Amino acid sequence: MSSPRPPPLWLLSLLPIAGAVFPFTTVALPFLLRQEGIPVDQIGRIVSEALLVLPFSFIAAPLTDMIFPRRIWVVVCNLIGAALLIVAILLPRPSALSWLPLILAMGNLATSLAMTSAMGLMAAVLPDQVLGRGAGWFQMGNMGSVPLLGGICLLISAHLARVPAALALGLISFLPAVSAFFVSEPPRPLRPSRSMYRLMGKECRALLCHRRAWLGMLLFAAPFGAGALGSLLSGLGADYHVRPALVQDIVGIPGGVVAAVIGAYIGVVCCDRLSRRPAYLGTGVLVALTALVLALGPLTPATYVVGGLLYQAAAAMAFAAGLALALEITEAAPHTAAFRMALFTACFNLPVSYVPAIDGWGSRWGVRGVAGTDAALAFASVAVCGLIALAFGPSGQAERGTCSETGFAS
């Protein structure tokens, strides 16, 4: 049976726009909490706790490969995430602040499974020659969705009462998921079985025997690709004497959206012209340099505007390059694509969940300490990962390690 025709690549940009829990957590929530007098280090802990579940979503990912079409997972999980987002917004603050990370964590888990299903769907239907462009379209939607939906969360929260704001944001969070019904996926068994688990284990063991696979997992777990300072950026505007309206313009609409889309586009262009592993390491250097702009510049609105936009663009480049590398390693595997992608995205989400808390810890030296901590983590992790990559041989698509009975082979 012939494979389904690949979907129009622009359609892939709609899938990640669904699910506003992560944008609310990383864009709107720090701003709202800072306005309510919550200190930066506590905000960093709340954001990290709300995101801590993301690296572990791969545990449930095998179900998305074996039960129901992936399109159904995308729609249903986003519906659950939208419902939990409504609950989180309606939660009274500060009296119930301790419950907020748990509710948001559950919502992030649901939307993470939806994202895993969407990426597994993409990996299963896209041929290798368009992986870079497919990753770019997907990441333009993915990265654009964070400032777009986060900005919408800020605007709606400022102009509507809490109940209508929560309902509106829940609806906005869910509707883009319907686009999943327009992507056809290869047929596969849709019930769990012992043979399917054995097949999945065999394929994943073979995947991890590739040197590029476990090295990729190391790169994804490193701090430089997290773009974690972006998760606190909306809460730092007061330190640069920036008006709240301008903060919304920079982290949300239009500045954050434009920076993210341009960054994702540049990242995918680089991945189509360079080896994807060095390209990903290079974006980590850019993330560190843009964090230094915020750390070393004067505490003025101009520094916040320039540094914030550059940082968001660099982070989008890193995310796009990381996704392209993950898709390259995953390859077309109709039965286990979602689980394979989940392993890599779990590693990628690890620094997303822990670096905000470390950056927040740097606030004991003021806002310069927050940005400086992020820059130091990025520079150090790029240097360590670069040395390991050099030590373990050449990079690129030509590298096809094979697995032997006794260990790794090059």
C-alpha positions as a printed Julia matrix, in Angstrom:
410×3 Matrix{Float64}:
   0.0    0.0    0.0
   1.38   3.41  -0.98
   2.1    5.97   1.68
  -0.33   8.86   2.11
   0.52  12.01   0.23
   2.42  14.43   2.48
   0.24  17.31   3.69
   0.89  20.89   2.6
   3.8   22.01   4.75
   2.05  25.2    5.85
  -0.62  23.06   7.52
   2.03  21.83   9.98
   2.28  25.34  11.42
  -1.32  25.11  12.68
  -0.86  21.97  14.79
   1.41  23.48  17.48
  -0.7   26.63  17.79
  -3.18  24.53  19.77
  -2.53  24.18  23.48
  -2.13  27.49  25.31
  -1.06  25.99  28.64
   2.67  26.29  27.95
   2.4   29.87  26.57
   0.31  30.89  29.57
   2.89  29.35  31.91
   5.94  30.91  30.28
   4.64  34.27  29.02
   1.51  35.43  30.82
   1.99  33.87  34.25
   5.39  35.47  35.11
   4.0   38.89  34.18
   0.81  38.42  36.19
   2.63  37.06  39.24
   5.21  39.87  39.19
   2.37  42.39  39.01
   0.93  40.7   42.11
   4.2   41.15  43.99
   5.63  37.62  43.71
   9.49  37.7   43.68
  11.44  36.45  40.64
  12.99  33.46  42.39
   9.55  32.19  43.45
   8.2   32.78  39.95
  11.08  30.73  38.58
  10.21  27.86  40.93
   6.52  27.98  40.0
   7.33  27.94  36.27
   9.78  25.07  36.7
   7.31  23.04  38.76
   4.6   23.59  36.16
   6.97  22.4   33.4
   8.67  19.59  35.32
   6.23  17.01  33.99
   7.24  17.59  30.36
  10.34  15.35  30.31
   8.27  12.42  31.61
   5.46  12.57  29.06
   7.31  10.01  26.93
   6.18   7.3   29.39
   2.65   7.53  27.99
   3.82   8.12  24.42
   3.66   4.42  23.35
  -0.11   4.59  23.7
  -0.22   7.27  21.02
   1.47   4.81  18.65
  -0.91   1.92  19.35
  -4.33   3.21  20.43
  -6.42   5.49  18.21
  -5.1    7.52  15.27
  -2.63  10.21  16.24
  -5.07  12.83  14.99
  -7.5   11.77  17.72
  -4.78  12.14  20.35
  -4.02  15.66  19.11
  -7.65  16.73  19.4
  -8.6   15.0   22.67
  -5.43  15.92  24.58
  -5.77  19.55  23.54
  -9.37  19.52  24.73
  -8.23  18.27  28.15
  -5.45  20.85  28.23
  -7.91  23.65  27.44
 -10.17  22.55  30.29
  -7.26  22.55  32.75
  -6.15  25.96  31.54
  -9.59  27.31  32.39
  -9.27  25.83  35.88
  -5.81  27.36  36.34
  -6.98  30.83  35.33
 -10.01  30.66  37.6
  -7.91  29.48  40.55
  -7.92  32.26  43.2
  -4.53  33.9   43.78
  -2.64  34.14  46.06
  -4.74  31.99  48.41
  -4.55  28.93  46.12
  -1.15  29.7   44.61
   0.28  26.39  45.83
  -2.21  24.51  43.6
  -1.32  26.47  40.48
   1.83  24.49  39.5
  -0.05  21.18  39.83
  -2.99  22.26  37.65
  -0.67  23.72  35.04
   1.55  20.62  35.15
  -1.46  18.41  34.36
  -2.42  20.72  31.51
   1.14  20.74  30.19
   1.18  16.94  30.3
  -2.01  16.73  28.21
  -0.81  19.23  25.62
   2.63  17.59  25.59
   1.03  14.29  24.57
  -0.83  16.17  21.86
   2.44  17.68  20.65
   4.15  14.29  20.75
   1.37  12.84  18.62
   1.64  15.75  16.18
   5.41  15.32  15.83
   5.05  11.55  15.44
   2.48  12.19  12.74
   4.87  14.59  11.04
   7.82  12.2   11.24
   5.7    9.42   9.73
   4.39  11.36   6.73
   7.26  13.66   5.69
   9.98  12.4    3.31
  13.59  13.18   4.22
  14.07  15.85   1.54
  11.47  18.11   3.15
  12.26  17.41   6.82
  14.07  20.72   7.2
  11.23  22.73   5.67
   8.63  20.69   7.53
  10.44  21.32  10.81
  10.62  25.0    9.94
   6.88  25.32   9.27
   6.11  23.34  12.42
   8.47  25.42  14.52
   7.25  28.7   13.07
   3.84  27.71  14.4
   5.31  26.28  17.59
   7.56  29.22  18.42
   5.05  31.75  17.15
   2.37  30.16  19.32
   4.23  30.89  22.55
   4.33  34.71  22.19
   1.06  34.74  20.2
  -1.0   32.78  22.71
   0.9   34.25  25.65
   0.22  37.75  24.34
  -3.43  36.89  23.83
  -3.55  35.61  27.4
  -2.17  38.92  28.63
  -4.52  41.03  26.52
  -7.65  39.06  27.37
  -6.75  38.94  31.06
  -6.35  42.73  31.05
  -9.65  43.51  29.3
 -12.08  40.8   30.42
 -13.31  39.54  33.74
 -11.71  36.32  34.92
 -14.55  33.93  33.95
 -15.09  35.13  30.35
 -11.31  35.45  29.94
 -10.81  31.84  31.02
 -13.52  30.55  28.67
 -12.2   32.57  25.74
  -8.64  31.36  26.26
  -9.8   27.75  26.59
 -11.6   28.0   23.25
  -8.63  29.67  21.56
  -6.38  26.94  22.97
  -8.49  24.12  21.51
  -9.69  25.25  18.08
  -6.39  24.93  16.1
  -6.22  21.23  17.05
  -9.03  20.54  14.57
  -6.49  21.0   11.74
  -5.09  17.54  12.62
  -8.04  15.97  10.8
  -6.62  17.27   7.5
  -3.37  15.24   7.81
  -3.5   11.64   6.56
  -1.26   9.15   8.31
   0.0    5.7    7.27
  -2.24   2.8    8.37
  -1.0    0.78  11.33
  -2.42  -1.56  14.01
  -4.5    0.4   16.49
  -4.57  -1.9   19.49
  -1.87  -2.68  22.04
  -0.29  -6.1   21.76
   2.76  -7.91  23.07
   4.2   -8.13  19.58
   3.84  -4.36  19.15
   5.68  -3.75  22.42
   8.46  -6.12  21.29
   8.67  -4.33  17.94
   8.8   -0.97  19.67
  11.52  -2.11  22.05
  13.56  -3.61  19.21
  13.36  -0.49  17.07
  14.15   1.84  19.95
  17.14  -0.28  21.04
  18.41  -0.17  17.48
  17.89   3.58  17.42
  19.84   4.11  20.64
  22.71   2.03  19.29
  23.31   4.77  16.76
  26.01   7.07  18.0
  24.16  10.09  16.61
  21.03   9.12  18.59
  22.51   9.08  22.08
  24.7   12.06  21.26
  21.56  13.87  20.1
  19.86  13.06  23.39
  22.84  14.57  25.23
  22.59  17.74  23.15
  18.86  18.05  23.74
  19.3   17.7   27.52
  21.91  20.49  27.65
  20.85  23.95  28.93
  21.83  25.91  25.82
  18.74  24.9   23.82
  16.19  25.66  26.53
  15.72  29.38  25.88
  14.74  29.43  29.55
  15.24  33.15  30.05
  12.28  33.64  27.74
  10.11  31.94  30.36
  10.92  34.74  32.81
  11.23  37.65  30.38
   7.75  39.06  30.96
   8.45  39.21  34.69
  11.69  41.17  34.25
  10.27  44.23  32.52
   9.98  46.21  35.76
  13.74  45.86  36.35
  14.39  47.6   33.02
  11.77  50.29  33.8
   9.52  49.11  30.97
   5.83  49.97  30.87
   3.5   46.93  31.11
   2.05  47.67  27.66
   5.52  47.57  26.11
   6.32  44.31  27.91
   3.25  42.79  26.27
   4.39  44.09  22.88
   7.85  42.54  23.27
   7.0   39.12  24.73
   3.64  38.81  22.99
   2.05  40.54  20.02
   3.65  41.7   17.76
   7.3   41.64  18.86
   7.51  38.14  20.31
   5.63  36.59  17.39
   7.78  38.29  14.76
  11.02  37.43  16.57
  10.01  33.8   17.01
   8.87  33.3   13.41
  11.97  34.96  11.95
  14.23  32.99  14.28
  12.56  29.69  13.39
  12.87  30.48   9.67
  16.57  31.33   9.96
  17.13  28.18  12.0
  15.6   25.91   9.4
  17.49  27.62   6.56
  20.7   26.91   8.45
  19.68  23.28   8.96
  19.03  22.85   5.24
  22.5   24.18   4.39
  24.64  22.92   7.28
  25.01  19.7    9.22
  22.21  19.77  11.78
  24.28  18.94  14.85
  26.8   21.82  14.43
  23.92  24.1   13.49
  22.19  23.28  16.77
  25.37  23.95  18.75
  25.78  27.24  16.92
  22.32  28.39  17.94
  23.3   27.75  21.55
  26.13  30.26  21.2
  23.66  32.82  19.87
  21.33  32.2   22.82
  24.21  32.86  25.21
  25.3   36.03  23.39
  21.79  37.5   23.39
  21.44  36.73  27.11
  24.65  38.73  27.63
  22.97  41.73  25.98
  20.39  41.68  28.76
  22.99  40.97  31.43
  25.55  43.63  30.49
  23.42  46.38  28.96
  22.09  49.36  30.91
  18.84  48.77  32.8
  16.76  50.75  30.3
  13.76  49.98  28.1
  16.03  49.97  25.04
  18.1   47.09  26.47
  14.94  45.14  27.26
  13.5   45.68  23.77
  16.66  44.83  21.83
  17.87  42.06  24.12
  14.42  40.54  24.54
  13.71  40.39  20.8
  17.17  39.03  19.98
  16.91  36.4   22.72
  13.51  35.2   21.54
  14.76  34.98  17.96
  17.86  33.02  19.02
  15.76  30.65  21.13
  13.46  30.04  18.15
  16.49  29.24  16.02
  17.62  26.71  18.63
  14.2   25.07  18.82
  13.94  24.79  15.03
  17.45  23.36  14.71
  16.78  20.92  17.55
  13.54  19.7   15.97
  15.21  19.22  12.6
  17.96  17.18  14.27
  15.4   15.1   16.19
  13.41  14.39  13.01
  16.6   13.38  11.21
  17.45  10.9   13.97
  13.88   9.6   14.26
  13.55   8.85  10.54
  10.35   7.51   8.97
   9.06   4.82  11.34
   5.26   4.52  11.06
   4.82   2.23  14.08
   7.04   3.99  16.61
   7.54   7.52  15.31
   5.69   9.17  18.2
   7.59   7.18  20.82
  10.92   7.9   19.15
  10.14  11.62  19.02
   8.97  11.47  22.63
  12.38  10.17  23.76
  14.11  13.11  22.13
  11.57  15.73  23.16
  11.75  14.42  26.74
  15.47  15.19  26.7
  14.74  18.55  25.07
  12.11  19.41  27.7
  14.44  18.56  30.56
  16.36  21.87  30.48
  13.12  23.73  29.71
  11.87  22.55  33.1
  14.96  23.0   35.28
  16.81  26.03  33.87
  14.11  28.62  34.78
  14.57  27.73  38.45
  18.36  28.12  38.14
  17.93  31.44  36.31
  15.53  32.58  39.03
  18.11  31.63  41.64
  20.45  34.07  39.93
  18.09  36.92  40.92
  19.99  37.22  44.22
  22.39  39.34  42.1
  19.52  41.26  40.54
  18.2   41.06  37.01
  21.76  40.97  35.67
  22.27  37.8   37.67
  19.21  36.19  36.06
  20.4   36.9   32.5
  24.05  36.25  33.35
  23.24  32.85  34.84
  21.39  31.9   31.66
  24.32  33.02  29.5
  26.87  31.15  31.63
  24.85  27.92  31.46
  24.52  28.22  27.7
  28.21  28.94  27.06
  29.38  26.14  29.37
  27.01  23.52  27.96
  27.87  24.38  24.34
  31.58  24.02  25.14
  31.13  20.65  26.89
  28.77  19.24  24.24
  31.0   20.51  21.43
  34.0   18.73  22.88
  32.02  15.49  23.26
  30.73  15.78  19.68
  34.29  16.22  18.41
  35.52  13.29  20.48
  32.92  10.92  19.08
  33.52  11.53  15.42
  31.94  13.3   12.44
  28.43  14.71  12.37
  25.78  14.84   9.71
  23.29  12.64   7.93
  25.98  10.39   6.5
  26.74   8.98   9.92
  24.84   5.69  10.23
  26.09   3.72  13.2
  25.15   0.08  13.5
  24.53  -1.89  16.64
  26.45  -4.99  17.51
  25.89  -7.52  20.26
  28.67  -6.02  22.36
  28.05  -2.31  22.12
  28.14   0.74  19.92
  29.72   0.87  16.54
  30.52   3.89  14.46
